[in-house]
Amino acid sequence: MDNFENQKFCQSCAMPISDDNLFGTNADGSKNEDYCKYCFKDGKFTSDMSMEEMMNFCIEKMTEVHPDIDKDEASAMMGEVFPKLKRWQKD
């Protein structure tokens, strides 16, 4: 059983990546282990959005998948996590 430390998360949307089929792809078609297939395909991000826009999109998804978490809790969690993800880190 995977433990939390070994869990991979998309470095754009923070979705847990538990299956190799969920990895995005590089321009050459190889697997990209930093991003999920919903955020990164063929070496490019699938949408051009700000971190705030991505967080708002993900809050909706998270509360659908986890009905025990309300939007305020989801927003607080993402506010902690998103700035640490590769895509959103400031140089």
Biopython code that builds the backbone (N, CA, C, O; Angstrom):
import numpy as np
from Bio.PDB.StructureBuilder import StructureBuilder

atoms = [
    (1, "MET", "N", (0.838, -1.187, 0.000)),
    (1, "MET", "CA", (0.000, 0.000, 0.000)),
    (1, "MET", "C", (0.880, 1.246, 0.000)),
    (1, "MET", "O", (1.859, 1.331, 0.742)),
    (2, "ASP", "N", (0.511, 2.225, -0.857)),
    (2, "ASP", "CA", (1.291, 3.461, -0.940)),
    (2, "ASP", "C", (1.123, 4.266, 0.334)),
    (2, "ASP", "O", (0.030, 4.343, 0.896)),
    (3, "ASN", "N", (2.214, 4.863, 0.782)),
    (3, "ASN", "CA", (2.043, 5.803, 1.877)),
    (3, "ASN", "C", (2.068, 7.215, 1.309)),
    (3, "ASN", "O", (2.470, 7.426, 0.164)),
    (4, "PHE", "N", (1.646, 8.158, 2.098)),
    (4, "PHE", "CA", (1.440, 9.522, 1.631)),
    (4, "PHE", "C", (2.721, 10.149, 1.080)),
    (4, "PHE", "O", (2.669, 10.901, 0.107)),
    (5, "GLU", "N", (3.871, 9.849, 1.692)),
    (5, "GLU", "CA", (5.126, 10.452, 1.251)),
    (5, "GLU", "C", (5.472, 10.059, -0.184)),
    (5, "GLU", "O", (6.109, 10.831, -0.901)),
    (6, "ASN", "N", (5.057, 8.869, -0.604)),
    (6, "ASN", "CA", (5.376, 8.402, -1.949)),
    (6, "ASN", "C", (4.300, 8.772, -2.971)),
    (6, "ASN", "O", (4.449, 8.491, -4.160)),
    (7, "GLN", "N", (3.236, 9.390, -2.517)),
    (7, "GLN", "CA", (2.152, 9.775, -3.416)),
    (7, "GLN", "C", (2.616, 10.918, -4.325)),
    (7, "GLN", "O", (3.182, 11.906, -3.858)),
    (8, "LYS", "N", (2.371, 10.768, -5.608)),
    (8, "LYS", "CA", (2.678, 11.849, -6.549)),
    (8, "LYS", "C", (1.437, 12.709, -6.727)),
    (8, "LYS", "O", (0.310, 12.214, -6.727)),
    (9, "PHE", "N", (1.667, 14.008, -6.878)),
    (9, "PHE", "CA", (0.585, 14.961, -7.120)),
    (9, "PHE", "C", (0.920, 15.777, -8.349)),
    (9, "PHE", "O", (2.080, 16.117, -8.581)),
    (10, "CYS", "N", (-0.091, 16.090, -9.132)),
    (10, "CYS", "CA", (0.118, 16.966, -10.279)),
    (10, "CYS", "C", (0.662, 18.295, -9.780)),
    (10, "CYS", "O", (0.139, 18.868, -8.824)),
    (11, "GLN", "N", (1.706, 18.781, -10.424)),
    (11, "GLN", "CA", (2.346, 20.022, -10.011)),
    (11, "GLN", "C", (1.662, 21.247, -10.618)),
    (11, "GLN", "O", (2.218, 22.345, -10.626)),
    (12, "SER", "N", (0.444, 21.038, -11.127)),
    (12, "SER", "CA", (-0.377, 22.144, -11.621)),
    (12, "SER", "C", (-1.696, 22.228, -10.862)),
    (12, "SER", "O", (-2.094, 23.305, -10.418)),
    (13, "CYS", "N", (-2.386, 21.067, -10.712)),
    (13, "CYS", "CA", (-3.722, 21.074, -10.088)),
    (13, "CYS", "C", (-3.767, 20.357, -8.734)),
    (13, "CYS", "O", (-4.791, 20.394, -8.052)),
    (14, "ALA", "N", (-2.682, 19.716, -8.347)),
    (14, "ALA", "CA", (-2.549, 19.010, -7.062)),
    (14, "ALA", "C", (-3.345, 17.718, -6.989)),
    (14, "ALA", "O", (-3.490, 17.151, -5.906)),
    (15, "MET", "N", (-3.860, 17.241, -8.108)),
    (15, "MET", "CA", (-4.585, 15.973, -8.110)),
    (15, "MET", "C", (-3.618, 14.833, -7.792)),
    (15, "MET", "O", (-2.523, 14.785, -8.352)),
    (16, "PRO", "N", (-4.002, 13.920, -6.908)),
    (16, "PRO", "CA", (-3.148, 12.746, -6.673)),
    (16, "PRO", "C", (-3.037, 11.926, -7.961)),
    (16, "PRO", "O", (-4.036, 11.676, -8.635)),
    (17, "ILE", "N", (-1.824, 11.516, -8.291)),
    (17, "ILE", "CA", (-1.612, 10.684, -9.476)),
    (17, "ILE", "C", (-1.265, 9.292, -8.985)),
    (17, "ILE", "O", (-0.124, 9.012, -8.618)),
    (18, "SER", "N", (-2.260, 8.430, -8.985)),
    (18, "SER", "CA", (-2.102, 7.099, -8.416)),
    (18, "SER", "C", (-1.903, 6.029, -9.481)),
    (18, "SER", "O", (-1.676, 4.863, -9.160)),
    (19, "ASP", "N", (-1.987, 6.423, -10.740)),
    (19, "ASP", "CA", (-1.944, 5.471, -11.836)),
    (19, "ASP", "C", (-1.104, 6.070, -12.958)),
    (19, "ASP", "O", (-1.285, 7.237, -13.304)),
    (20, "ASP", "N", (-0.187, 5.291, -13.534)),
    (20, "ASP", "CA", (0.669, 5.785, -14.618)),
    (20, "ASP", "C", (-0.139, 6.348, -15.784)),
    (20, "ASP", "O", (0.350, 7.213, -16.510)),
    (21, "ASN", "N", (-1.362, 5.870, -15.973)),
    (21, "ASN", "CA", (-2.194, 6.358, -17.077)),
    (21, "ASN", "C", (-2.663, 7.790, -16.863)),
    (21, "ASN", "O", (-3.209, 8.402, -17.781)),
    (22, "LEU", "N", (-2.460, 8.330, -15.673)),
    (22, "LEU", "CA", (-2.884, 9.699, -15.385)),
    (22, "LEU", "C", (-1.789, 10.734, -15.645)),
    (22, "LEU", "O", (-2.048, 11.936, -15.578)),
    (23, "PHE", "N", (-0.552, 10.274, -15.946)),
    (23, "PHE", "CA", (0.532, 11.222, -16.205)),
    (23, "PHE", "C", (0.314, 11.937, -17.531)),
    (23, "PHE", "O", (-0.209, 11.366, -18.487)),
    (24, "GLY", "N", (0.731, 13.213, -17.565)),
    (24, "GLY", "CA", (0.722, 13.968, -18.808)),
    (24, "GLY", "C", (1.803, 13.458, -19.744)),
    (24, "GLY", "O", (2.553, 12.542, -19.407)),
    (25, "THR", "N", (1.875, 14.064, -20.930)),
    (25, "THR", "CA", (2.864, 13.633, -21.924)),
    (25, "THR", "C", (3.728, 14.806, -22.374)),
    (25, "THR", "O", (3.271, 15.947, -22.455)),
    (26, "ASN", "N", (4.991, 14.493, -22.664)),
    (26, "ASN", "CA", (5.922, 15.460, -23.219)),
    (26, "ASN", "C", (5.704, 15.567, -24.725)),
    (26, "ASN", "O", (4.936, 14.797, -25.302)),
    (27, "ALA", "N", (6.380, 16.520, -25.357)),
    (27, "ALA", "CA", (6.227, 16.735, -26.799)),
    (27, "ALA", "C", (6.566, 15.484, -27.608)),
    (27, "ALA", "O", (5.986, 15.254, -28.669)),
    (28, "ASP", "N", (7.505, 14.676, -27.108)),
    (28, "ASP", "CA", (7.897, 13.454, -27.825)),
    (28, "ASP", "C", (6.997, 12.258, -27.496)),
    (28, "ASP", "O", (7.250, 11.142, -27.949)),
    (29, "GLY", "N", (5.951, 12.500, -26.708)),
    (29, "GLY", "CA", (5.023, 11.428, -26.349)),
    (29, "GLY", "C", (5.404, 10.655, -25.101)),
    (29, "GLY", "O", (4.648, 9.794, -24.651)),
    (30, "SER", "N", (6.571, 10.953, -24.534)),
    (30, "SER", "CA", (6.990, 10.262, -23.308)),
    (30, "SER", "C", (6.174, 10.775, -22.127)),
    (30, "SER", "O", (5.558, 11.839, -22.184)),
    (31, "LYS", "N", (6.188, 9.994, -21.066)),
    (31, "LYS", "CA", (5.424, 10.314, -19.865)),
    (31, "LYS", "C", (6.062, 11.486, -19.121)),
    (31, "LYS", "O", (7.284, 11.544, -18.980)),
    (32, "ASN", "N", (5.239, 12.412, -18.649)),
    (32, "ASN", "CA", (5.713, 13.508, -17.810)),
    (32, "ASN", "C", (5.180, 13.264, -16.408)),
    (32, "ASN", "O", (3.972, 13.332, -16.185)),
    (33, "GLU", "N", (6.065, 12.980, -15.462)),
    (33, "GLU", "CA", (5.647, 12.596, -14.120)),
    (33, "GLU", "C", (5.371, 13.788, -13.204)),
    (33, "GLU", "O", (5.027, 13.599, -12.037)),
    (34, "ASP", "N", (5.515, 15.004, -13.712)),
    (34, "ASP", "CA", (5.217, 16.182, -12.901)),
    (34, "ASP", "C", (3.754, 16.600, -13.000)),
    (34, "ASP", "O", (3.203, 17.173, -12.061)),
    (35, "TYR", "N", (3.133, 16.315, -14.128)),
    (35, "TYR", "CA", (1.786, 16.836, -14.380)),
    (35, "TYR", "C", (0.831, 15.730, -14.819)),
    (35, "TYR", "O", (1.237, 14.727, -15.406)),
    (36, "CYS", "N", (-0.462, 15.944, -14.516)),
    (36, "CYS", "CA", (-1.480, 14.970, -14.930)),
    (36, "CYS", "C", (-1.879, 15.208, -16.388)),
    (36, "CYS", "O", (-1.577, 16.251, -16.968)),
    (37, "LYS", "N", (-2.555, 14.228, -16.959)),
    (37, "LYS", "CA", (-2.955, 14.312, -18.366)),
    (37, "LYS", "C", (-4.005, 15.389, -18.612)),
    (37, "LYS", "O", (-4.200, 15.813, -19.752)),
    (38, "TYR", "N", (-4.673, 15.829, -17.574)),
    (38, "TYR", "CA", (-5.684, 16.881, -17.735)),
    (38, "TYR", "C", (-5.039, 18.263, -17.816)),
    (38, "TYR", "O", (-5.614, 19.185, -18.395)),
    (39, "CYS", "N", (-3.854, 18.406, -17.241)),
    (39, "CYS", "CA", (-3.162, 19.697, -17.232)),
    (39, "CYS", "C", (-2.073, 19.819, -18.293)),
    (39, "CYS", "O", (-1.770, 20.922, -18.745)),
    (40, "PHE", "N", (-1.483, 18.692, -18.693)),
    (40, "PHE", "CA", (-0.291, 18.747, -19.541)),
    (40, "PHE", "C", (-0.356, 17.667, -20.614)),
    (40, "PHE", "O", (-0.424, 16.479, -20.297)),
    (41, "LYS", "N", (-0.337, 18.071, -21.877)),
    (41, "LYS", "CA", (-0.427, 17.111, -22.974)),
    (41, "LYS", "C", (0.474, 17.573, -24.112)),
    (41, "LYS", "O", (0.468, 18.747, -24.482)),
    (42, "ASP", "N", (1.248, 16.642, -24.663)),
    (42, "ASP", "CA", (2.135, 16.921, -25.796)),
    (42, "ASP", "C", (3.107, 18.071, -25.512)),
    (42, "ASP", "O", (3.407, 18.881, -26.389)),
    (43, "GLY", "N", (3.592, 18.122, -24.260)),
    (43, "GLY", "CA", (4.610, 19.110, -23.904)),
    (43, "GLY", "C", (4.076, 20.492, -23.587)),
    (43, "GLY", "O", (4.854, 21.432, -23.422)),
    (44, "LYS", "N", (2.754, 20.635, -23.497)),
    (44, "LYS", "CA", (2.172, 21.950, -23.221)),
    (44, "LYS", "C", (1.057, 21.833, -22.188)),
    (44, "LYS", "O", (0.414, 20.790, -22.061)),
    (45, "PHE", "N", (0.841, 22.916, -21.456)),
    (45, "PHE", "CA", (-0.308, 22.955, -20.555)),
    (45, "PHE", "C", (-1.574, 23.009, -21.403)),
    (45, "PHE", "O", (-1.603, 23.651, -22.454)),
    (46, "THR", "N", (-2.608, 22.336, -20.943)),
    (46, "THR", "CA", (-3.851, 22.244, -21.717)),
    (46, "THR", "C", (-4.701, 23.503, -21.604)),
    (46, "THR", "O", (-5.607, 23.715, -22.409)),
    (47, "SER", "N", (-4.415, 24.334, -20.615)),
    (47, "SER", "CA", (-5.154, 25.593, -20.494)),
    (47, "SER", "C", (-4.229, 26.671, -19.951)),
    (47, "SER", "O", (-3.304, 26.407, -19.182)),
    (48, "ASP", "N", (-4.510, 27.883, -20.376)),
    (48, "ASP", "CA", (-3.724, 29.026, -19.935)),
    (48, "ASP", "C", (-4.546, 29.746, -18.879)),
    (48, "ASP", "O", (-5.388, 30.585, -19.196)),
    (49, "MET", "N", (-4.294, 29.412, -17.626)),
    (49, "MET", "CA", (-5.042, 30.046, -16.542)),
    (49, "MET", "C", (-4.094, 30.424, -15.421)),
    (49, "MET", "O", (-2.989, 29.896, -15.304)),
    (50, "SER", "N", (-4.555, 31.347, -14.605)),
    (50, "SER", "CA", (-3.758, 31.768, -13.449)),
    (50, "SER", "C", (-3.901, 30.733, -12.336)),
    (50, "SER", "O", (-4.760, 29.853, -12.392)),
    (51, "MET", "N", (-3.052, 30.855, -11.335)),
    (51, "MET", "CA", (-3.150, 29.957, -10.187)),
    (51, "MET", "C", (-4.527, 30.101, -9.532)),
    (51, "MET", "O", (-5.131, 29.105, -9.133)),
    (52, "GLU", "N", (-5.019, 31.325, -9.423)),
    (52, "GLU", "CA", (-6.327, 31.545, -8.796)),
    (52, "GLU", "C", (-7.443, 30.880, -9.599)),
    (52, "GLU", "O", (-8.356, 30.286, -9.025)),
    (53, "GLU", "N", (-7.369, 30.980, -10.922)),
    (53, "GLU", "CA", (-8.381, 30.329, -11.768)),
    (53, "GLU", "C", (-8.329, 28.811, -11.613)),
    (53, "GLU", "O", (-9.367, 28.151, -11.555)),
    (54, "MET", "N", (-7.118, 28.262, -11.546)),
    (54, "MET", "CA", (-6.962, 26.815, -11.365)),
    (54, "MET", "C", (-7.516, 26.401, -10.003)),
    (54, "MET", "O", (-8.194, 25.379, -9.894)),
    (55, "MET", "N", (-7.235, 27.177, -8.982)),
    (55, "MET", "CA", (-7.741, 26.858, -7.647)),
    (55, "MET", "C", (-9.269, 26.857, -7.644)),
    (55, "MET", "O", (-9.882, 25.942, -7.094)),
    (56, "ASN", "N", (-9.881, 27.856, -8.244)),
    (56, "ASN", "CA", (-11.347, 27.926, -8.282)),
    (56, "ASN", "C", (-11.941, 26.731, -9.013)),
    (56, "ASN", "O", (-12.951, 26.176, -8.582)),
    (57, "PHE", "N", (-11.316, 26.335, -10.117)),
    (57, "PHE", "CA", (-11.759, 25.159, -10.856)),
    (57, "PHE", "C", (-11.646, 23.910, -9.985)),
    (57, "PHE", "O", (-12.562, 23.088, -9.943)),
    (58, "CYS", "N", (-10.528, 23.777, -9.298)),
    (58, "CYS", "CA", (-10.267, 22.580, -8.485)),
    (58, "CYS", "C", (-11.130, 22.527, -7.221)),
    (58, "CYS", "O", (-11.464, 21.441, -6.748)),
    (59, "ILE", "N", (-11.488, 23.672, -6.680)),
    (59, "ILE", "CA", (-12.367, 23.697, -5.502)),
    (59, "ILE", "C", (-13.684, 23.008, -5.843)),
    (59, "ILE", "O", (-14.192, 22.207, -5.058)),
    (60, "GLU", "N", (-14.231, 23.321, -7.010)),
    (60, "GLU", "CA", (-15.487, 22.689, -7.445)),
    (60, "GLU", "C", (-15.326, 21.171, -7.538)),
    (60, "GLU", "O", (-16.168, 20.416, -7.050)),
    (61, "LYS", "N", (-14.236, 20.735, -8.167)),
    (61, "LYS", "CA", (-13.992, 19.295, -8.341)),
    (61, "LYS", "C", (-13.800, 18.607, -6.994)),
    (61, "LYS", "O", (-14.340, 17.526, -6.760)),
    (62, "MET", "N", (-13.032, 19.233, -6.115)),
    (62, "MET", "CA", (-12.731, 18.610, -4.820)),
    (62, "MET", "C", (-14.003, 18.430, -3.990)),
    (62, "MET", "O", (-14.184, 17.393, -3.352)),
    (63, "THR", "N", (-14.875, 19.425, -3.996)),
    (63, "THR", "CA", (-16.098, 19.312, -3.192)),
    (63, "THR", "C", (-17.083, 18.318, -3.799)),
    (63, "THR", "O", (-17.930, 17.774, -3.090)),
    (64, "GLU", "N", (-16.978, 18.076, -5.117)),
    (64, "GLU", "CA", (-17.799, 17.030, -5.747)),
    (64, "GLU", "C", (-17.311, 15.643, -5.311)),
    (64, "GLU", "O", (-18.106, 14.780, -4.938)),
    (65, "VAL", "N", (-16.000, 15.451, -5.365)),
    (65, "VAL", "CA", (-15.401, 14.154, -5.054)),
    (65, "VAL", "C", (-15.418, 13.877, -3.545)),
    (65, "VAL", "O", (-15.551, 12.728, -3.122)),
    (66, "HIS", "N", (-15.286, 14.919, -2.752)),
    (66, "HIS", "CA", (-15.246, 14.795, -1.286)),
    (66, "HIS", "C", (-16.356, 15.649, -0.674)),
    (66, "HIS", "O", (-16.101, 16.773, -0.244)),
    (67, "PRO", "N", (-17.592, 15.125, -0.630)),
    (67, "PRO", "CA", (-18.717, 15.919, -0.116)),
    (67, "PRO", "C", (-18.560, 16.353, 1.344)),
    (67, "PRO", "O", (-19.247, 17.266, 1.803)),
    (68, "ASP", "N", (-17.655, 15.696, 2.067)),
    (68, "ASP", "CA", (-17.430, 16.061, 3.470)),
    (68, "ASP", "C", (-16.579, 17.328, 3.609)),
    (68, "ASP", "O", (-16.432, 17.858, 4.710)),
    (69, "ILE", "N", (-16.022, 17.808, 2.505)),
    (69, "ILE", "CA", (-15.203, 19.022, 2.525)),
    (69, "ILE", "C", (-16.018, 20.150, 1.897)),
    (69, "ILE", "O", (-16.530, 20.012, 0.786)),
    (70, "ASP", "N", (-16.133, 21.265, 2.615)),
    (70, "ASP", "CA", (-16.874, 22.391, 2.028)),
    (70, "ASP", "C", (-15.912, 23.300, 1.253)),
    (70, "ASP", "O", (-14.695, 23.123, 1.309)),
    (71, "LYS", "N", (-16.468, 24.260, 0.541)),
    (71, "LYS", "CA", (-15.656, 25.120, -0.329)),
    (71, "LYS", "C", (-14.627, 25.934, 0.445)),
    (71, "LYS", "O", (-13.527, 26.173, -0.053)),
    (72, "ASP", "N", (-14.971, 26.360, 1.655)),
    (72, "ASP", "CA", (-14.013, 27.123, 2.458)),
    (72, "ASP", "C", (-12.817, 26.263, 2.857)),
    (72, "ASP", "O", (-11.674, 26.717, 2.812)),
    (73, "GLU", "N", (-13.088, 25.015, 3.247)),
    (73, "GLU", "CA", (-11.993, 24.094, 3.613)),
    (73, "GLU", "C", (-11.127, 23.793, 2.389)),
    (73, "GLU", "O", (-9.899, 23.803, 2.474)),
    (74, "ALA", "N", (-11.769, 23.526, 1.258)),
    (74, "ALA", "CA", (-11.027, 23.231, 0.026)),
    (74, "ALA", "C", (-10.168, 24.429, -0.368)),
    (74, "ALA", "O", (-9.009, 24.266, -0.751)),
    (75, "SER", "N", (-10.726, 25.614, -0.275)),
    (75, "SER", "CA", (-9.986, 26.835, -0.615)),
    (75, "SER", "C", (-8.777, 27.024, 0.302)),
    (75, "SER", "O", (-7.695, 27.385, -0.162)),
    (76, "ALA", "N", (-8.958, 26.783, 1.588)),
    (76, "ALA", "CA", (-7.854, 26.924, 2.545)),
    (76, "ALA", "C", (-6.738, 25.921, 2.246)),
    (76, "ALA", "O", (-5.556, 26.263, 2.279)),
    (77, "MET", "N", (-7.132, 24.677, 1.955)),
    (77, "MET", "CA", (-6.125, 23.645, 1.639)),
    (77, "MET", "C", (-5.348, 24.023, 0.386)),
    (77, "MET", "O", (-4.122, 23.920, 0.350)),
    (78, "MET", "N", (-6.064, 24.456, -0.629)),
    (78, "MET", "CA", (-5.402, 24.806, -1.886)),
    (78, "MET", "C", (-4.538, 26.050, -1.746)),
    (78, "MET", "O", (-3.504, 26.174, -2.402)),
    (79, "GLY", "N", (-4.965, 26.965, -0.893)),
    (79, "GLY", "CA", (-4.154, 28.156, -0.636)),
    (79, "GLY", "C", (-2.812, 27.815, -0.020)),
    (79, "GLY", "O", (-1.833, 28.539, -0.202)),
    (80, "GLU", "N", (-2.769, 26.710, 0.710)),
    (80, "GLU", "CA", (-1.509, 26.228, 1.300)),
    (80, "GLU", "C", (-0.655, 25.495, 0.266)),
    (80, "GLU", "O", (0.561, 25.678, 0.208)),
    (81, "VAL", "N", (-1.307, 24.663, -0.547)),
    (81, "VAL", "CA", (-0.594, 23.741, -1.432)),
    (81, "VAL", "C", (-0.172, 24.382, -2.759)),
    (81, "VAL", "O", (0.966, 24.204, -3.195)),
    (82, "PHE", "N", (-1.065, 25.113, -3.393)),
    (82, "PHE", "CA", (-0.806, 25.589, -4.754)),
    (82, "PHE", "C", (0.461, 26.421, -4.914)),
    (82, "PHE", "O", (1.193, 26.206, -5.879)),
    (83, "PRO", "N", (0.757, 27.361, -4.017)),
    (83, "PRO", "CA", (1.988, 28.139, -4.204)),
    (83, "PRO", "C", (3.258, 27.291, -4.163)),
    (83, "PRO", "O", (4.314, 27.749, -4.601)),
    (84, "LYS", "N", (3.176, 26.061, -3.645)),
    (84, "LYS", "CA", (4.343, 25.176, -3.555)),
    (84, "LYS", "C", (4.489, 24.291, -4.791)),
    (84, "LYS", "O", (5.522, 23.644, -4.959)),
    (85, "LEU", "N", (3.479, 24.249, -5.656)),
    (85, "LEU", "CA", (3.531, 23.410, -6.851)),
    (85, "LEU", "C", (4.454, 24.040, -7.893)),
    (85, "LEU", "O", (4.537, 25.264, -7.999)),
    (86, "LYS", "N", (5.148, 23.193, -8.662)),
    (86, "LYS", "CA", (6.129, 23.671, -9.647)),
    (86, "LYS", "C", (5.567, 24.728, -10.588)),
    (86, "LYS", "O", (6.218, 25.738, -10.855)),
    (87, "ARG", "N", (4.356, 24.494, -11.091)),
    (87, "ARG", "CA", (3.808, 25.416, -12.097)),
    (87, "ARG", "C", (3.618, 26.823, -11.528)),
    (87, "ARG", "O", (3.723, 27.802, -12.267)),
    (88, "TRP", "N", (3.345, 26.938, -10.248)),
    (88, "TRP", "CA", (2.984, 28.231, -9.684)),
    (88, "TRP", "C", (4.077, 28.897, -8.870)),
    (88, "TRP", "O", (3.887, 30.006, -8.371)),
    (89, "GLN", "N", (5.214, 28.241, -8.729)),
    (89, "GLN", "CA", (6.294, 28.850, -7.960)),
    (89, "GLN", "C", (6.863, 30.033, -8.724)),
    (89, "GLN", "O", (7.066, 29.982, -9.937)),
    (90, "LYS", "N", (7.113, 31.099, -7.977)),
    (90, "LYS", "CA", (7.694, 32.308, -8.566)),
    (90, "LYS", "C", (9.209, 32.127, -8.639)),
    (90, "LYS", "O", (9.837, 31.630, -7.704)),
    (91, "ASP", "N", (9.765, 32.530, -9.743)),
    (91, "ASP", "CA", (11.224, 32.407, -9.918)),
    (91, "ASP", "C", (11.980, 33.384, -9.048)),
    (91, "ASP", "O", (13.211, 33.410, -9.076)),
]
sb = StructureBuilder()
sb.init_structure("model")
sb.init_model(0)
sb.init_chain("A")
sb.init_seg("    ")
for serial, (resi, resn, name, xyz) in enumerate(atoms, 1):
    if name == "N":
        sb.init_residue(resn, " ", resi, " ")
    sb.init_atom(name, np.array(xyz, "f"), 0.0, 1.0, " ", f" {name:<3s}", serial, name[0])
structure = sb.get_structure()
